[in-house]
Amino acid sequence: MPDRKCSFKISLAESEDKLIETVSNLLRRCSEQAKDRKATFSIGLSGGSLVQLLTKALRKSTLDTSNWEFFFCDERYVADDHSDSTFCAYRTEWLSQLPSILDSQFVKADTTKLLEECAADYEARVKVKLGNSHSVPQFDLLLLGMGPDGHTCSLFPEQPATLEETSRLVIPIRNSPKPPPERITFTLPLINNARDVAFVVTGASKSDVVKRVFVDQDKQFPAAWVDPTNGQLTLIVDAGAGSQIIS
């Protein structure tokens, strides 16, 4: 097994309640640590099943989120009110479940711009918000998912050149193997500069790729390239997804 550079820990949740509790505890730890450093807590979100899991975790935690800023680790190149929009998924869920979180707390991509401009503009906004216009900004926490193909954010195994990006922090994606075809995504330099990165992976159908990514560190899978330079990596799995790595 190759050595991982960063601190790495696995958290197995035997039930959805335990999974939600684990995510809740992660949010509490990271937000409290951020409070000691600065005025805001910066968190990068991913879509899919994480939307409802994070909603439940925030409801359970009863944390004060008034100083949190929510970013998107990737976003589909669609209108803000489109059913494919990750921003729309969160805002729709939180309007009823977490009404104290305001629209102004979301830092979202301007998908009215041309795709290339949209990516460049979002990168600039991330730098301004995180107060680091000349070097790589540092998120307090990134919450990532992983597909059965080992993709994370909108970094796909069919597009290995995206993993080689070293200068841009947000890039446009065209011809995505998963619809919709056009997206923007964080790149590895930005992801790997975060203080905490957590994968939340559920379902037995992902057990094989979880092992190949997190144990074998098979670099054909983009998720295996996530290795925070000076941060902590956490894998949160349910019993199904973790069945091949935890006996």
C-alpha positions in Angstrom: 0.0 0.0 0.0 1.5 3.4 -1.1 2.2 5.9 1.7 -0.2 8.8 1.9 1.4 12.1 2.6 -1.4 13.6 4.7 -3.0 12.5 7.9 -5.7 10.0 7.0 -8.5 8.5 9.0 -11.5 6.2 8.3 -14.8 6.5 10.1 -17.3 3.6 9.7 -20.9 4.4 10.4 -23.1 1.3 10.9 -26.4 3.2 10.4 -27.6 6.4 8.8 -28.0 8.0 12.2 -24.3 7.2 13.0 -23.3 8.6 9.6 -25.2 11.8 10.2 -23.7 12.1 13.7 -20.2 11.6 12.3 -20.7 14.3 9.7 -22.2 16.6 12.4 -19.2 16.0 14.7 -16.9 16.8 11.7 -18.7 20.1 11.1 -18.5 21.0 14.8 -14.7 20.3 15.0 -13.8 22.2 11.8 -16.1 25.2 12.4 -14.8 25.6 16.0 -11.2 25.4 14.9 -11.9 28.0 12.2 -13.4 30.3 14.8 -10.1 30.4 16.6 -8.3 31.6 13.4 -10.7 34.0 11.7 -14.2 35.4 11.4 -15.7 33.0 8.9 -15.9 29.3 8.3 -15.4 28.3 4.6 -16.9 25.1 3.5 -16.9 23.6 0.0 -20.0 21.5 -0.9 -20.6 18.7 -3.3 -24.0 17.5 -4.7 -25.8 14.2 -4.9 -26.6 12.3 -1.7 -24.5 14.8 0.3 -27.3 17.4 0.0 -29.7 15.5 2.3 -27.0 14.0 4.5 -25.6 17.5 5.2 -29.0 18.9 5.8 -29.7 16.2 8.4 -26.3 16.7 10.0 -26.8 20.5 10.3 -30.2 20.0 11.8 -28.8 17.5 14.3 -25.8 19.7 15.3 -27.8 22.9 16.0 -24.6 24.7 15.2 -24.6 28.5 14.7 -24.0 28.8 11.0 -24.3 32.6 10.8 -20.6 33.1 10.0 -20.4 30.2 7.5 -19.7 30.7 3.8 -20.7 27.9 1.4 -18.9 27.3 -1.8 -19.3 24.6 -4.5 -16.5 22.1 -5.2 -18.0 21.8 -8.7 -21.1 23.0 -10.4 -23.1 22.1 -13.4 -23.2 24.8 -16.1 -26.9 25.4 -15.9 -29.2 28.2 -14.6 -29.4 28.7 -10.9 -33.0 27.4 -10.9 -32.3 24.4 -13.1 -33.0 20.9 -11.6 -29.3 19.9 -12.3 -27.9 22.9 -10.4 -26.1 21.9 -7.1 -26.8 25.4 -5.7 -30.5 24.9 -6.5 -30.5 21.5 -4.8 -29.1 23.0 -1.6 -31.1 26.2 -1.6 -34.4 24.3 -2.2 -33.6 21.9 0.6 -32.5 24.5 3.0 -35.3 27.0 2.4 -37.6 24.7 4.4 -35.2 22.7 6.5 -32.6 25.4 7.5 -34.2 28.8 6.9 -31.6 30.6 9.0 -29.0 30.0 6.2 -29.2 33.0 3.9 -28.7 33.3 0.1 -25.9 35.8 0.9 -23.9 32.9 2.5 -23.6 31.0 -0.8 -20.7 31.9 -3.0 -21.8 30.5 -6.3 -20.7 30.5 -9.9 -22.1 32.9 -12.4 -23.4 30.5 -15.0 -24.7 33.4 -17.2 -21.1 34.0 -18.3 -19.4 31.9 -21.0 -18.1 28.6 -19.6 -14.4 29.6 -19.6 -15.3 33.0 -18.1 -17.5 31.4 -15.5 -14.6 29.2 -14.3 -12.1 32.1 -14.2 -14.6 34.4 -12.5 -15.4 31.7 -9.8 -11.7 31.2 -9.2 -11.3 35.0 -8.7 -14.2 35.1 -6.3 -12.9 32.2 -4.2 -9.5 34.1 -3.9 -11.2 37.3 -2.9 -13.5 35.6 -0.3 -10.7 33.5 1.2 -8.4 36.5 1.2 -5.6 35.1 -0.8 -5.3 36.7 -4.3 -1.7 35.8 -5.0 -1.4 32.2 -3.9 -3.7 29.2 -3.4 -6.5 29.9 -0.9 -7.2 27.5 1.9 -10.6 26.2 2.7 -11.5 25.1 6.2 -13.4 22.1 5.0 -14.2 20.4 1.7 -17.0 17.8 1.6 -16.5 15.5 -1.3 -18.5 12.6 -2.8 -17.2 9.8 -5.0 -18.9 8.1 -7.9 -18.7 4.3 -8.7 -16.1 5.3 -11.4 -13.9 6.9 -8.8 -14.6 10.5 -9.9 -14.8 13.3 -7.4 -15.9 16.9 -8.0 -16.1 17.0 -11.8 -12.7 15.3 -12.2 -13.4 12.1 -14.2 -11.1 9.2 -15.1 -12.0 9.7 -18.8 -10.4 13.1 -18.7 -7.0 12.5 -17.0 -5.6 15.9 -18.2 -7.7 17.6 -15.6 -5.6 16.0 -12.9 -2.4 17.5 -14.4 -3.7 21.1 -13.9 -1.2 23.1 -11.8 -2.0 26.8 -12.4 -5.7 27.1 -12.5 -7.8 26.5 -9.4 -11.2 26.3 -11.1 -11.5 24.9 -14.7 -14.2 24.4 -17.2 -15.3 20.9 -18.1 -16.7 20.0 -21.5 -18.0 16.6 -22.7 -18.4 15.3 -19.2 -19.0 11.5 -19.3 -21.8 12.2 -16.8 -24.6 14.6 -17.8 -24.8 17.5 -18.0 -21.8 17.8 -20.3 -20.6 21.3 -19.2 -19.4 22.0 -15.7 -16.8 23.9 -13.7 -14.7 22.2 -11.0 -12.1 22.8 -8.4 -8.7 21.4 -9.4 -6.2 19.4 -7.3 -4.1 22.3 -6.2 -7.1 24.0 -4.6 -8.5 20.7 -3.2 -5.2 19.6 -1.7 -4.6 22.9 0.0 -7.6 22.6 2.3 -7.2 22.2 6.0 -9.7 19.3 6.1 -11.1 17.2 3.3 -13.8 14.6 3.9 -15.2 12.0 1.5 -18.7 10.8 2.4 -19.4 7.6 0.6 -22.4 5.3 0.9 -23.7 2.1 -0.7 -22.3 -1.4 -1.2 -22.0 -0.7 -5.0 -19.0 1.6 -4.2 -17.2 -0.9 -1.9 -14.7 -2.0 -4.5 -13.8 1.5 -5.7 -13.5 2.6 -2.1 -10.8 -0.1 -1.5 -9.1 0.7 -4.8 -9.0 4.4 -4.1 -8.3 4.6 -0.3 -6.3 1.4 0.3 -4.6 0.6 -3.1 -4.4 4.3 -4.0 -5.0 3.3 -7.6 -4.2 6.5 -9.5 -6.5 5.7 -12.4 -9.3 7.0 -10.2 -9.3 10.8 -9.7 -10.4 10.5 -6.0 -7.0 8.8 -5.3 -5.2 12.0 -6.2 -6.8 13.8 -3.2 -4.0 14.1 -0.7 -4.1 17.3 1.3 -0.6 18.9 1.5 -0.9 20.2 5.0 -4.3 19.0 6.0 -6.3 16.0 7.2 -8.2 13.6 5.0 -11.2 11.7 6.4 -13.2 8.9 4.8 -16.7 8.5 6.2 -18.4 5.4 5.0 -21.4 3.3 5.8 -21.3 -0.4 6.3 -21.9 -1.1 2.6 -19.3 1.2 1.1 -16.7 0.3 3.8 -17.2 -3.5 3.6 -13.9 -4.2 1.8 -11.7 -2.0 3.9 -12.9 -2.6 7.4 -13.4 -6.2 8.6 
